[in-house]
Amino acid sequence: MSFDPYAIRNDFPILERTNRGKPLVYLDTAASAQKPRAVIDAISEFYESHYANIHRGVYELSERATRMHDDAREKVAAFLGAAESREIVFTRNATESINLVAASWGRQNLGAGDEILITTLEHHANIVPWQLLCEEKNAHLRVVPINDAGELDMDAFESLLSDRTRLVAASHVSNALGTINPVREIISIAHERGIPVLLDGAQAVPRFAVDVQELGCDFYVFSGHKLYGPSGVGILYGRAELLESMPVYQSGGDMIETVSFEKSTFKSAPYKFEAGTPDIAGAIGLGAAIQYLSGLGMDEIERHEMELTAYGTKLLEAIPEVRLIGTAAKKTGVLSFVVDGIHPHDLGTILDMEGIAIRAGHHCAQPLMERFDVPATARASLGLYNIPEDLDHLGEGLHKAIEMFR
């Protein structure tokens, strides 16, 4: 079946609603993607017909729920190209996944005077955990600069690596600019020096196929809600030998083997990182989202979003009052911009009155905003259900806003 975004829109019930009395134009997928009926139905059916706690019950309902949860882990592993399902840890989101690595692997491997290397493009979730860890360990956070197009300075990246660098943590795709980072080159250069690499894939996995073995990364994280799945569930991929070497992150029920008042022992990965009752329905919903995307074809999704990004870029470039922020040669899915004389928050409010949902602010990337000397940007971000007409509506809304402020 050919990829037809007009037909695909019928799979997303929310796109049938109106916003401020006008048809909804949803251009905020980078913040959170809308959910197809397949995901909504999978969650609803689980709660209606299959719900029980997992890993504990010996009765049939619990055993079925456990199988469904385990199947979701297998789907994630296959989707990411992981070597085995035990390399997949369920978390609440990409943020918790990064915090897990920082608190477990980081505390074990970082010492005074050591360094962690990140980039100017990072989301706060890939900055603050490393800052706190460096403060705790008296270590140093180093930052790779970018050029005016929003692309990494790879010469600077290489020069910033040192014999004290213990980890490179970088976004695969920038949430604020849409820049696709040269992650294969990053990993290759880091690994030549024996430095592990964590990739924040929250904006990448919804947009194109990711194979962690082919990339060679050591950790990979993403959030379910950006992958057209439910909120409250996320993924940490870690190479098996790394996960097994890491101490527990949180403790409590289900991650233990034995408990006495003198000592407790813990399960192997991934279970030792999954304390307490998990978001069972969230994992099942994530599995349904992966199945839905796989049915459409990640290559087709990538092609569609690349075409939309090019279309939207030309549309915005044709408006004299609009200045694009982030013009990398390799980018996808995100159009970040400012309009002369209109604050992004005011612009977001005006567009909302036209039924157009965009994001306005710093996008949890304040250091990046500072790099471009802007307090905030307006951001239109694309999803597989967007069509050229959505961007045409954005252009019309921008012209109306500009006329209002003349």
C-alpha positions in Angstrom: 0.0 0.0 0.0 1.4 3.4 -1.0 1.9 6.0 1.7 -1.1 8.4 1.6 -1.0 11.1 4.3 -4.6 12.1 3.4 -5.9 8.6 4.2 -3.6 8.3 7.2 -5.2 11.4 8.7 -8.4 9.3 9.1 -6.4 7.1 11.6 -6.1 10.0 14.0 -9.5 10.9 15.6 -8.3 14.2 17.1 -7.7 15.6 13.6 -11.5 15.6 13.1 -12.0 18.1 15.8 -12.1 21.9 15.5 -9.9 24.4 17.3 -11.4 27.8 18.1 -14.2 26.9 15.7 -11.8 26.1 12.8 -10.3 22.9 11.5 -7.4 21.8 13.7 -4.0 22.3 12.1 -1.6 20.5 14.4 2.0 21.5 14.0 3.5 20.6 17.3 4.5 17.0 16.9 8.0 17.6 18.2 6.4 18.4 21.5 4.1 15.4 21.4 2.6 13.4 18.6 -1.1 12.7 18.2 -2.2 9.1 18.6 -3.7 6.8 16.0 -6.8 4.7 16.6 -4.6 1.6 16.8 -2.8 2.9 19.9 -6.0 4.2 21.5 -7.8 0.8 20.9 -4.8 -1.2 22.2 -4.8 0.6 25.5 -8.5 0.6 25.9 -8.7 -3.2 25.1 -6.0 -3.9 27.6 -7.8 -2.1 30.4 -11.2 -3.6 29.4 -10.2 -7.2 28.8 -6.7 -8.0 29.9 -5.6 -5.9 32.9 -3.7 -7.4 35.7 -0.3 -6.8 37.4 2.6 -8.5 35.7 5.5 -10.8 36.8 3.7 -11.7 40.0 0.4 -13.5 39.4 0.1 -17.2 38.7 -3.4 -16.8 37.4 -4.2 -16.7 33.7 -5.1 -13.0 33.5 -1.7 -12.0 35.0 0.2 -14.4 32.8 -1.5 -12.9 29.7 -0.7 -9.3 30.8 2.9 -10.4 31.4 3.1 -11.9 27.9 1.7 -8.7 26.4 4.2 -6.5 28.2 7.1 -8.8 27.3 5.9 -8.7 23.7 6.1 -4.9 23.7 9.7 -5.1 24.8 10.4 -7.4 21.9 8.8 -5.0 19.5 10.9 -2.1 20.8 14.1 -4.2 20.5 13.2 -5.1 16.9 12.3 -1.5 16.0 15.7 -0.3 17.3 17.7 -3.2 15.9 18.9 -4.2 19.4 20.8 -7.5 19.6 18.4 -8.8 22.3 15.4 -7.6 24.3 17.3 -7.5 27.6 19.0 -4.4 26.2 15.6 -2.5 26.4 14.7 -0.8 29.7 11.2 0.7 30.2 11.3 4.1 31.8 8.8 7.0 32.0 10.4 9.0 29.1 13.7 10.0 27.5 14.4 12.3 30.4 14.3 9.5 33.0 16.4 7.3 30.7 19.2 9.9 30.6 18.9 10.4 34.4 19.2 6.6 34.8 22.4 6.6 32.9 23.8 9.6 34.8 22.9 8.2 38.2 24.0 4.6 37.6 26.7 4.5 34.9 27.8 8.1 35.5 28.3 7.8 39.3 30.2 4.6 38.7 32.5 5.9 36.0 33.0 9.6 36.5 35.6 11.0 38.9 37.1 14.4 39.8 38.6 16.2 36.8 36.8 13.9 34.3 34.8 15.4 31.5 31.4 14.8 29.7 31.0 16.3 26.2 27.6 17.5 25.0 26.6 19.9 22.2 25.0 23.3 22.0 22.0 21.7 20.4 20.9 19.7 23.5 17.5 19.7 25.1 17.6 20.5 28.8 17.1 16.8 29.5 20.5 16.2 28.0 22.2 19.0 29.9 20.9 19.3 33.4 21.5 15.6 34.5 25.1 15.9 33.4 25.6 19.3 35.1 24.3 17.8 38.4 26.6 14.8 38.0 29.6 17.0 37.3 28.9 19.1 40.3 28.6 16.0 42.4 31.8 14.5 41.1 33.8 17.7 40.7 34.0 16.9 36.9 33.6 19.2 33.9 30.9 19.7 31.3 32.3 20.5 27.8 30.1 21.8 25.0 30.6 21.5 21.2 29.8 24.7 19.4 27.6 25.1 16.3 27.7 27.3 13.2 25.1 29.9 12.2 23.2 27.2 10.3 22.8 25.1 13.5 25.3 22.5 12.5 28.0 21.0 14.8 31.5 22.2 14.5 33.1 18.7 14.0 36.6 20.1 14.2 35.8 21.5 17.6 34.2 18.2 18.6 37.3 16.3 17.9 39.6 18.9 19.6 37.4 18.9 22.7 37.8 15.1 23.2 40.6 14.4 25.7 42.0 11.6 27.8 39.6 12.8 30.6 36.4 12.5 28.4 34.3 9.8 29.9 31.1 10.1 27.8 29.7 11.9 24.7 26.0 12.7 25.0 24.4 14.2 21.9 21.0 14.5 20.2 20.4 12.6 17.1 18.0 15.3 15.8 17.7 18.7 17.4 14.2 19.3 18.9 14.5 23.1 18.5 16.1 23.3 15.0 15.6 19.9 13.3 19.3 19.5 12.6 20.3 15.9 11.9 23.6 15.4 13.6 26.4 13.3 12.0 26.0 10.7 14.7 27.9 7.9 12.9 31.0 10.2 12.7 30.5 11.2 16.3 30.4 7.6 17.4 33.3 6.6 15.3 35.6 9.4 16.5 34.6 8.8 20.2 35.0 5.0 20.0 38.5 5.4 18.5 39.4 6.9 21.9 37.4 4.4 23.8 34.7 6.9 24.8 31.1 5.6 25.0 28.3 7.6 23.3 24.7 8.2 24.4 22.3 9.5 21.8 19.0 11.3 22.6 16.8 9.9 19.9 13.5 11.4 21.0 13.2 13.4 17.7 14.8 10.8 15.5 12.8 7.6 16.0 9.5 9.1 14.9 11.1 10.3 11.6 13.3 7.6 10.2 14.6 4.1 10.8 17.2 3.8 13.6 19.4 0.7 14.0 21.5 0.9 17.2 23.8 -1.9 16.2 24.5 -0.3 12.8 25.1 3.1 14.5 27.3 1.4 17.2 26.0 3.7 20.0 26.3 2.6 23.6 23.1 4.1 24.9 20.0 5.3 23.0 16.9 7.0 24.6 13.5 8.1 23.4 10.0 8.9 24.7 6.9 7.0 23.7 4.6 10.0 23.3 6.8 11.5 20.5 6.6 8.1 18.7 2.7 8.3 18.4 2.4 6.2 21.5 1.2 7.1 25.0 2.8 9.5 27.4 4.4 8.1 30.6 6.5 5.5 28.9 10.1 5.8 27.5 13.0 3.6 26.5 16.6 3.2 27.4 18.6 1.1 25.1 22.0 0.0 26.5 24.5 -2.5 25.3 24.0 -5.6 27.4 27.5 -5.6 29.0 27.1 -2.0 30.0 23.7 -2.5 31.6 24.9 -5.6 33.5 27.8 -3.6 34.9 25.7 -0.7 36.1 24.4 -0.5 39.7 20.6 -0.3 40.4 19.0 3.1 39.9 15.9 2.8 42.0 14.9 0.0 44.3 11.8 -1.7 45.5 9.4 -4.4 44.3 9.9 -6.6 41.2 13.6 -5.7 40.6 14.8 -7.9 43.4 15.8 -11.5 43.7 15.9 -11.8 47.5 15.4 -9.4 50.3 16.3 -9.8 54.0 16.9 -7.2 56.7 20.6 -7.8 56.3 21.0 -7.7 52.5 19.1 -7.6 49.2 20.1 -9.1 45.8 18.9 -7.9 42.4 17.7 -9.2 39.1 19.8 -8.9 35.9 19.2 -6.2 33.3 16.7 -4.9 32.3 14.6 -5.8 35.3 17.0 -4.4 37.9 16.2 -1.0 36.5 12.4 -1.4 36.6 11.4 -1.0 40.2 7.7 -1.2 41.1 4.7 -1.7 39.0 5.4 -0.3 35.5 3.1 1.5 33.1 1.9 -1.8 31.6 -0.7 -0.2 29.4 1.8 2.4 28.2 4.3 -0.3 27.1 1.5 -2.1 25.3 0.4 1.2 23.6 4.0 1.8 22.6 4.1 -1.6 21.0 1.0 -0.8 19.1 2.5 2.5 17.9 5.6 0.7 16.7 3.5 -1.9 14.9 1.5 1.0 13.3 4.6 2.8 12.1 6.2 -0.3 10.8 3.1 -1.0 8.8 3.4 2.4 7.1 7.1 2.0 6.6 9.8 4.2 8.2 11.4 4.9 4.9 8.1 6.3 3.6 7.6 8.4 6.7 11.1 9.8 6.3 10.5 10.7 2.7 7.2 12.3 3.4 8.6 14.5 6.3 11.6 15.5 4.3 9.3 16.7 1.4 7.1 18.6 3.9 10.2 20.2 5.5 11.4 21.4 2.1 8.0 22.7 1.2 7.6 24.5 4.5 11.1 26.0 4.3 10.4 27.5 0.9 7.0 28.8 2.1 8.6 30.6 5.1 11.6 31.9 3.2 9.2 33.6 0.8 7.8 35.8 3.6 10.2 38.8 4.0 9.3 39.3 7.7 10.2 35.7 8.7 13.7 34.6 9.6 14.3 30.9 9.9 16.5 29.8 12.9 18.3 26.6 11.9 19.1 26.1 8.3 21.3 23.0 8.4 21.9 21.2 5.2 20.6 18.0 6.8 17.5 18.6 8.9 14.0 17.3 9.2 10.6 17.9 10.7 11.2 21.2 12.5 10.7 24.7 11.2 11.9 27.2 13.9 11.5 30.9 13.1 11.0 34.5 14.3 8.9 37.2 12.8 10.0 40.8 12.8 8.1 42.8 15.4 6.1 40.0 16.8 7.0 38.0 19.9 6.7 34.3 19.4 4.2 34.0 22.2 2.0 36.6 20.6 2.4 34.8 17.3 1.4 31.5 18.8 -1.8 33.1 20.3 -2.8 34.7 17.0 -2.3 31.5 15.1 -4.3 29.6 17.7 -7.3 31.8 16.8 -6.9 30.5 13.3 -7.0 26.9 14.5 -3.2 26.4 14.1 -1.3 24.8 16.9 2.4 25.6 17.0 4.9 25.9 19.9 6.4 29.2 21.0 9.2 29.5 23.6 12.7 28.3 24.2 11.7 24.6 23.6 13.8 23.4 26.6 16.9 24.6 24.8 17.7 28.0 26.5 21.5 27.8 25.7 20.7 27.3 22.1 18.4 30.3 22.0 21.2 32.3 23.6 23.5 31.2 20.8 21.2 32.7 18.3 20.5 35.8 20.4 16.7 35.3 20.5 14.6 34.9 23.7 12.3 32.3 21.9 11.2 31.1 18.5 8.0 30.0 17.0 8.2 26.3 16.0 6.1 24.4 13.5 7.0 20.7 13.8 5.7 18.1 11.4 4.3 14.6 11.7 3.4 11.8 9.4 -0.2 13.1 9.3 0.7 16.6 8.1 0.0 17.6 4.5 1.1 20.6 2.4 -2.3 22.3 3.1 -1.3 22.5 6.8 1.7 24.6 5.9 -0.4 26.7 3.5 -2.7 27.5 6.5 0.4 28.4 8.5 1.5 30.8 5.8 -1.9 32.4 5.7 -1.9 32.8 9.4 1.5 34.4 9.4 0.4 36.9 6.8 -2.6 37.8 9.0 -0.4 38.2 12.1 2.0 40.4 10.2 -0.8 42.6 8.9 -2.2 43.0 12.5 1.2 44.4 13.7 1.8 46.8 10.8 
